[in-house]
Amino acid sequence: MKYISLITLLLFTLAAPLAAQQGKEKPIEGELIEGELGVVQDETSEESLEDGSAEEGSLDADIEALKKEVLSLNRDLFILEEDLLFPANTQFSVFLSMDAGALFGLDSVQLKIDDKNVANHLYTERELAALKRGGVQRLYIGNLPSGEHEIVAIFTGIGPKGRDYRRGETIVIEKTTEPQFVEFMIADDTGKEQPQFDVRVWE
């Protein structure tokens, strides 16, 4: 009897750890194993971030495309407005270009057509820098009837040796039924050590 009790106790002692081990190896059905929930949440978060980034990129592209369309529309409207305000048969424009710097520093320009003041412009350092880099400024655009007209441009600034300088340039044109353009050009005449003013007409 004593041996039977010892054997029963020994079997019970061995069976308890085995049952516990089997319980760990086989989780209850429907129960999540430790760590799996975190993995699922991480994957969901990554997918949400990727979707958000894709939507944001698509929105930025749409905004850039819309900006380009607006700029193109503004340009077309500007051209249309000029065509309506200044028909081709009366359109007249005056431009200014400059290749100077050492002998003349431009401060301002006054433009007259048939002894009538039509434009005055005072220059900034930025505008002068743009002209010296090859830029061309439109001083005036308007309507001019066919016939003879006198165009006068008066330039003021700093001349050789830092002295105040004022110079007027005059041209008489014959306006036709086609658009007409006059360009005043300022340059340094290094031979004479004086600024040089030229004018030309082109259609």
Secondary structure, DSSP 4 states (H G I P E B T S, - for coil): -HHHHHHHHHHHHHHHHHHHHHHHHSPPTTPPPTTHHHHHHHHHHHHHHHHHHHHHHHHHHHHHHHHHHHHHHHHHHHHHHHHHHS-TTTEEEEEEEEE-SSS-EEEEEEEEETTEEEEEEE--HHHHHHHHTT-EEEEEEEE--SEEEEEEEEEEEE-GGG-EEEEEEEEEEEE-SS-EEEEEEEEEETTTTEEEEEEEEE-
